[in-house]
Amino acid sequence: MTFIQSLGTCGRFPPARLIAAADGLIARFPPSLAALALRLAVAGPFWRSGLTKWDGFGQISDGAVYLFTEEFRLHILGQEIPFPYPEITAFLSGSGEVILPLLLGLGTRFAALGLLGMSL
């Protein structure tokens, strides 16, 4: 008997039965399907955020440039420093947020490293 099953049988933790049922349902699917679902869950927010930075193919939005010009700052050694080239930075950020989620199925480690860098 697992720990979660013991919680469900003692009656003190009724949600344990739901957790055990979900665990049994998940165990029926192959691990690759779970990995795909997790990759899509991570890629979705970056993809949607990247699409907001574009006005069309190759056209970065004015709002994205404004954010990198006026709002976003580099915090280095307690100082706020503006981004050096906001147009280029906005273009690279928008490109990364659209291209890297697509690579999560092909170059997973490379894409995850890029998305982690953008998050930092």
Secondary structure, DSSP 8 states (H G I E B T S, - for coil): --HHHHHHHHSS-THHHHHHHHHHHHHTS-HHHHHHHHHHHHHHHHHHHHHTTEEETTEE-HHHHHIIIII-EEEETTEEEE-S-HHHHHHHHHHHHHHHHHGGGTSHHHHHHHHHHHH-
